[in-house]
Amino acid sequence: MFLTISTTGTPERPATDLGFLLHKHPESAQAFSTSYGTAHVFYPEAGAERCTAALLLEVDPVALVRRGKGKGRGGAPDAALAQYVNDRPYAASSLFAVALSSVFSSALRGVCKARPERAQEALPLRVEVPALPARGGPDLVRKLFEPLGWVVEAESVALDAGFPEWGASRYVRLVLVGEVRLAEALRHLYVLLPVLDDAKHYWVSADEVDKLLRAGEGWLAEHPEQKLITSRYLSRRWSLTRQAMERLELVRLADADDTVVEAIDNAVDDEQGDSEERPLPLAVRRREAILAELQAAGAGRVLDLGCGQGQLVQALLKDVRFSEIVGVDVSVRALTIAARRLKLDRLGERQAARVQLFQGSLAYTDKRLKGYDAAVLSEVVEHLDLPRLPALEYAVFGSARPRTVLVTTPNVEYNVRWETLPAGHVRHGDHRFEWTREEFRDWAERVAGRHGYRVRYVPVGPDDPEVGPPTQMAVFSLTDDRSATTKEAAA
């Protein structure tokens, strides 16, 4: 099995940066042991203008048989010669995809400490696979790669060049050309090579769903051949395929909803002339209001509960007054995006010591949340079903008990001012409710009284005389004495 990845460059940005991105030096050939043979990485060419990295996988057919492939039904050894004489050592398959992820694991994740800016750039790439098994032929190859931005050359390989009348084999010579981030290119190959082969050399278990979604992040949810890719990658196991499809649909809907709510949050007043200073988007105003209240409270150790993709954590990290910042979210995907936004893998030691992200549900008490100066619930409560709010309330106010708690939530009365929001619709598809100002204050007063806090209210955004501000914020401050009802709630 053989694959090459080539790129071009200039003296200022040499093509040999490919070696840094792949974490493999162009001047040395390297070998890596795999379960079924040996993977070799070397560079046929390495110059400032053009650089090519090659991955060669030598598969041991005997090791492949000994590890279980090629056995007959019920696990009985199959004496057929096909066990030992097959295309596995020569055609790019799941064996090759596994070797790709093992040898280029850091590059697959987009990690490069030596050239971090290059890892985030789209590079002029050319990928060539001389022998790719493709059940579906060149047409399917194009259907899978072209929607990802590749220019595809897929040429069928003849069964025998000396006997053209025998026709084409199921193998193609594949060439991909495009401006793509290297990590994205490797993820495309990792998923689609075994999909085209339509076979895997190992048992497909439930954790393959997570592998697929990680590698498919950012492209699989919107791919027109998503169903075929998912089914083949998971070896047509219907239960796993259905699970993956459901999770991909949630990702797609969440991305669509995020686009809508981002448009609303970033909306500004268009009535001002071009010469006047444009007002700040609501999302920025909300973060500024939160930061101001945290600073006024003298908070140093802060929890961002329901941190999402890390926008507030990023703002907190820029202010040295906040010595410890913890982001908590139930979504692993959101935390992954947050880590990427914060560039956690590239932070200096001192900055990295100030911030951490971890998964957790606000419906349950968590001893990791105790002892902090402040907690922020920014645009969080409206994503919970009303019957689950008491659980969140006790987990935050009754168990964790930070000195200050900030809660922001949309003011539904202001929705009539959004021209882009249809009448009767909430601002985000996942909102279970949106409160009026009176409803929000009733809830906040009950929470404060039950758990020994006092509360005041801060408008965020333009405070309309008729419908109030677009965002309402409650600032809870812990009093010295805990109310008796807090003990009752704890019991």
NORZI-V657920 format. One record per helix or strand of 2 or more residues. SS is the DSSP state (A for helix, B for strand). FROM is the first residue (numbers start at 0). LEN is the number of residues. If there is no record, write none. Layout:
{{SS & FROM & LEN} {SS & FROM & LEN}}
This chain:
{{B & 1 & 7} {A & 16 & 6} {B & 29 & 5} {B & 36 & 10} {B & 49 & 10} {A & 60 & 6} {A & 72 & 3} {A & 80 & 3} {A & 93 & 10} {A & 104 & 4} {A & 115 & 4} {B & 122 & 11} {A & 136 & 12} {B & 150 & 8} {A & 163 & 3} {B & 167 & 13} {A & 181 & 16} {A & 206 & 9} {A & 219 & 3} {A & 225 & 8} {A & 237 & 28} {A & 281 & 15} {B & 300 & 5} {A & 310 & 7} {B & 323 & 6} {A & 331 & 11} {A & 343 & 3} {A & 348 & 4} {B & 354 & 5} {A & 366 & 3} {B & 373 & 5} {A & 380 & 3} {A & 385 & 15} {B & 403 & 8} {A & 411 & 6} {A & 436 & 15} {B & 452 & 8} {B & 470 & 8} {A & 483 & 7}}
